[in-house]
Amino acid sequence: MAMAMAMETTTTTTRRKIIVDTDPGVDDALTIFAALLCPEVEVIGLTTIFGNVPTAKATKNALGLLELAGRTDVPVASGSPCTFTGEEKLRIADFVHGDDGLGNTGELKPPPTATELGVSASQFIIDTAEKHPGEVIVLALGPLTNLAMALKEKPDLALHSIVCLGGAFRVNGNVNPSAEANIFCDPEAADFVFGGSVDMHVIPLDVTQRCVFSNMDLDLLEAKGGTLGKYMKDISQFYADFHKTTYNLNGLMLHDPTAFIAIVRPDLFFWKSGPIRVSCEGIAKGMTVMDMNKKVWRGPNQWSGRKHMKVALEVDEGAVVGAIRDTLLSQEPQKLYYSMK
């Protein structure tokens, strides 16, 4: 498949600093482990948000996953329990990830000894961006609530970029035909962030649902991935069962890990740029619409004047899945960082 390059592919030896904004979540857990194992990035913090589980459970899971990986040095900041507009979030994806978010495998043993930071997720993002201006990528794996709050507080937030798992542009959603789950959970936050000043690379269902781990991949993780590999296989069983009953798929979609690979291998994706809006009410609540720039509009519209963001619309799925597999097995196929400019 011919891949069009939308980004300059200069290389650097500098490890990219990332904050993972997450709602763990089975595929979040795989992504956190991949990011910790990947030599091209430095995980400098986790921030948590509702989605797959409530925010408090997401924070507990994040602390436990770091403990399991032997990385309690990575700080965790708990995010908002409510949406950008202050609504309580009652809907969680327990039918996808289990009541505990980790495949109904029970509490992490031993329980995490580390504790969350005493600042909010949004404040942690602001503080970290000020400490490392222009260097930090936020990998947003859940609703964009924390980022919306940070950008509301500091519109000129000096992040390098936001890599966002979310949206459905040329395919149906996964909550309903119009909306993807992360955007649907807080559409006002998403629309605000898409209209902000920070460069974004959006990884939607258009590409993530094509990147699939087979049961053989899970068996390989169990056989060769050590303690973490066995754990990843265990927590993935519930998630794989959901894919079987919902999609008749013998495997599991790698939504969150695919977004991570877009940081280190953006050349594996075809990107299209344009302003993005999110529908915030009605039957199309959560729908993401990008102006594809195929015509000159007569007069301004509600997309006018917004920053053009990059959206991945095609993917070399075999290469992405291979990169995820190799990273989780600590077998990095290449050591070049492709600069996201």
C-alpha positions in Angstrom: 0.0 0.0 0.0 1.4 3.4 -1.0 1.7 5.7 2.0 1.6 9.4 1.5 3.9 11.3 3.9 2.3 14.3 5.6 5.1 14.8 8.0 8.8 15.5 7.6 10.8 12.4 8.5 14.0 13.8 10.0 15.6 11.8 12.7 16.9 12.7 16.1 18.4 10.8 19.0 16.3 12.8 21.5 13.7 10.8 23.3 10.3 12.4 23.0 8.8 13.3 26.3 5.1 12.1 26.6 2.3 12.3 29.1 -0.2 9.5 28.7 -3.8 10.8 29.5 -5.6 7.5 30.1 -8.6 5.6 31.4 -7.2 2.1 31.9 -8.8 0.0 30.2 -7.2 -3.1 28.7 -5.8 -1.5 25.5 -4.7 1.5 27.7 -2.7 -1.0 29.8 -1.0 -2.4 26.7 -0.2 1.1 25.5 1.2 2.2 28.9 3.5 -0.9 28.9 4.5 -0.3 25.2 5.4 3.4 26.0 7.5 2.3 29.0 9.3 -0.3 26.9 9.9 1.9 23.9 13.4 3.4 23.7 12.2 6.4 21.5 10.0 8.0 24.2 10.3 9.0 27.9 7.0 8.7 29.8 7.1 11.6 32.2 3.6 11.2 33.7 0.2 9.6 33.5 -3.0 11.6 33.9 -6.3 9.9 34.3 -9.8 10.4 33.1 -13.2 8.7 33.1 -14.2 6.5 30.1 -13.6 2.8 30.4 -13.9 3.2 34.2 -14.7 6.2 36.5 -11.8 8.5 37.1 -11.0 7.2 40.6 -10.7 3.7 39.3 -8.6 4.9 36.3 -6.2 6.5 38.8 -5.9 3.3 40.9 -5.4 1.2 37.8 -2.7 3.6 36.5 -0.8 3.4 39.8 -1.1 -0.4 39.8 0.1 -0.8 36.2 3.2 1.3 36.9 3.9 -0.8 40.0 3.6 -4.0 38.0 6.0 -2.5 35.4 8.5 -1.5 38.1 8.1 2.2 37.2 6.7 3.9 40.3 9.0 6.8 39.5 6.4 7.9 36.9 4.0 10.4 38.5 0.2 10.0 38.3 -2.2 12.9 38.4 -5.9 12.3 38.8 -8.2 14.1 36.4 -11.8 15.4 36.4 -14.6 13.1 37.4 -17.0 15.3 35.4 -17.3 16.5 31.8 -16.0 19.9 30.6 -19.5 21.3 31.2 -19.7 19.8 34.7 -21.9 16.8 34.1 -21.4 13.6 36.1 -20.3 10.7 34.0 -22.3 7.6 34.7 -21.7 5.6 31.5 -18.5 3.5 31.5 -17.4 0.7 29.2 -17.6 -2.2 31.8 -19.1 -4.4 29.1 -15.9 -4.0 27.0 -13.1 -3.9 29.7 -14.8 -5.5 32.7 -16.0 -3.9 36.0 -12.4 -3.3 37.1 -11.3 -2.0 33.6 -8.7 -4.8 33.5 -10.7 -7.7 32.2 -12.3 -8.7 35.5 -9.0 -10.1 36.6 -9.5 -8.7 40.1 -7.4 -6.3 42.1 -3.7 -5.8 41.2 -1.5 -7.8 43.6 0.1 -6.4 45.6 -1.9 -3.2 45.8 0.0 -0.2 44.5 2.1 1.5 47.2 2.5 4.8 45.3 -0.1 7.5 45.5 -1.3 10.1 43.1 0.1 13.6 43.0 -1.6 16.4 44.9 -2.4 18.4 41.8 -5.1 17.9 39.2 -4.4 16.3 35.8 -5.0 19.6 34.0 -2.6 21.5 36.3 0.0 18.8 35.9 -0.2 19.2 32.1 0.2 22.9 32.4 3.1 22.7 34.9 4.9 20.1 32.8 4.5 22.1 29.5 6.0 25.1 31.3 8.9 23.1 32.6 9.6 21.6 29.1 8.2 24.2 26.6 7.6 22.8 23.2 8.9 19.3 24.1 5.9 17.4 25.5 3.4 15.3 23.6 0.2 14.4 25.3 -1.0 11.0 24.2 -4.8 11.3 24.8 -6.4 7.8 25.1 -9.7 8.9 26.6 -12.1 11.8 26.6 -10.3 15.2 26.1 -11.7 16.7 29.3 -8.3 17.2 31.1 -6.8 18.9 28.0 -9.8 21.1 27.5 -9.5 22.3 31.1 -5.8 22.9 30.7 -6.3 24.9 27.4 -9.2 26.9 29.0 -6.8 27.9 31.8 -3.8 28.5 29.5 -4.8 28.9 25.8 -1.2 29.3 24.7 -0.2 26.0 26.3 3.3 25.2 25.1 2.9 21.5 24.3 4.7 20.0 21.3 1.5 18.4 20.2 -1.5 16.2 21.2 -1.9 12.8 19.7 -5.5 11.9 20.2 -7.2 8.5 19.9 -10.7 9.5 18.9 -13.3 10.2 16.2 -14.7 8.4 13.2 -14.5 10.4 9.9 -15.3 8.0 7.1 -16.6 5.0 9.1 -19.3 4.4 11.6 -18.7 5.1 15.3 -18.5 2.4 18.0 -21.0 4.0 20.4 -23.6 4.5 17.7 -23.3 4.9 13.9 -22.2 8.5 14.3 -19.8 8.7 17.3 -16.6 7.2 18.6 -16.6 6.5 22.4 -13.9 9.0 23.5 -15.5 11.9 21.7 -19.0 10.9 22.6 -18.1 10.9 26.3 -17.3 14.6 26.3 -18.0 16.2 22.9 -17.8 19.8 24.2 -14.3 19.1 25.5 -13.3 17.6 22.1 -14.7 20.5 20.1 -12.9 22.9 22.4 -9.5 21.1 22.0 -9.9 20.7 18.3 -10.4 24.4 18.1 -7.3 25.2 20.3 -3.8 26.3 19.5 -1.9 23.1 20.0 -1.0 20.9 17.0 -3.0 17.7 16.9 -2.6 14.3 15.3 -5.9 12.4 15.4 -6.0 8.6 15.3 -9.6 7.7 14.6 -11.5 4.4 14.2 -10.8 4.7 10.4 -7.4 3.2 11.2 -7.5 1.7 14.7 -10.2 -0.9 13.9 -7.9 -2.3 11.2 -5.1 -3.0 13.6 -5.8 -6.3 15.3 -4.0 -8.7 17.6 -4.9 -12.3 16.9 -5.2 -15.0 19.6 -1.8 -16.2 18.4 -0.3 -12.7 19.2 -1.7 -13.0 22.7 -0.2 -16.5 23.1 3.1 -15.1 21.9 3.0 -12.4 24.6 2.2 -15.0 27.2 5.1 -17.2 26.0 7.8 -14.7 25.5 6.8 -11.5 27.2 7.7 -12.4 30.8 5.6 -11.3 33.7 4.1 -8.4 31.8 3.3 -10.6 28.8 1.4 -13.1 30.9 -0.5 -10.3 32.6 -1.4 -8.7 29.2 -2.7 -12.1 28.0 -4.8 -12.5 31.1 -6.5 -9.0 31.0 -7.1 -9.3 27.3 -9.4 -12.4 27.5 -12.5 -10.4 28.5 -11.7 -7.8 25.8 -11.2 -10.5 23.2 -14.6 -12.1 24.1 -16.3 -8.7 23.6 -14.8 -8.5 20.1 -16.0 -12.0 19.3 -19.6 -11.4 20.4 -19.8 -7.9 19.0 -17.8 -8.1 15.8 -17.4 -11.9 15.3 -13.6 -11.1 15.4 -11.1 -13.7 16.6 -8.8 -11.1 18.2 -8.9 -7.6 19.6 -8.7 -4.2 18.1 -5.6 -2.2 19.1 -7.1 1.2 19.4 -4.9 2.8 22.0 -1.6 1.1 21.0 -2.1 2.2 17.4 -2.3 5.8 18.6 1.0 5.3 20.4 2.7 4.0 17.3 1.6 7.1 15.5 4.1 9.0 17.7 7.1 7.0 16.8 6.2 5.8 13.3 3.9 8.4 11.7 5.2 7.3 8.3 2.9 4.2 8.6 -0.2 6.4 8.3 -1.7 8.6 5.6 -2.6 12.0 7.0 -5.2 14.6 5.9 -5.3 18.1 7.4 -8.2 20.3 8.0 -10.3 22.1 10.7 -12.5 19.7 12.8 -15.8 20.3 14.5 -17.7 18.0 16.9 -21.5 17.8 17.1 -22.5 18.3 20.7 -26.1 17.4 20.8 -28.9 15.5 19.0 -28.8 12.3 17.1 -25.2 13.0 15.8 -23.8 13.8 19.3 -20.1 13.0 19.2 -19.7 13.0 15.4 -16.4 14.4 14.2 -16.4 16.3 10.9 -13.3 17.6 9.2 -13.4 20.1 6.3 -11.4 18.2 3.7 -10.6 21.5 1.8 -12.1 20.2 -1.4 -13.8 23.5 -2.3 -13.7 27.2 -1.5 -16.8 28.0 0.6 -18.9 31.1 -0.2 -18.6 33.0 3.0 -17.5 31.9 6.5 -18.9 28.9 8.3 -18.4 27.3 11.7 -15.2 25.6 10.6 -13.6 28.9 9.5 -10.6 30.2 11.3 -9.9 27.0 13.2 -6.4 25.4 13.2 -5.9 22.6 10.7 -5.3 19.3 12.5 -3.9 16.1 11.0 -6.1 13.0 10.8 -4.9 9.5 10.0 -7.3 8.1 7.3 -5.2 5.2 6.1 -2.7 2.9 7.7 -0.2 0.1 7.0 -1.9 -2.1 9.5 0.5 -5.0 9.3 3.5 -2.8 10.1 1.7 -1.1 12.9 0.6 -4.4 14.5 4.2 -5.7 14.1 5.6 -2.6 15.8 3.2 -3.0 18.7 4.1 -6.7 19.0 7.8 -6.1 18.9 7.7 -3.2 21.4 5.7 -5.3 23.9 8.2 -8.1 23.5 11.1 -5.5 23.8 12.2 -6.3 20.3 12.4 -2.9 18.7 12.5 -3.2 14.9 14.1 0.2 14.4 15.5 3.0 16.6 14.7 6.1 14.5 12.4 8.7 15.7 10.4 10.3 12.9 9.8 13.9 13.9 6.2 15.0 13.9 6.5 18.4 12.3 
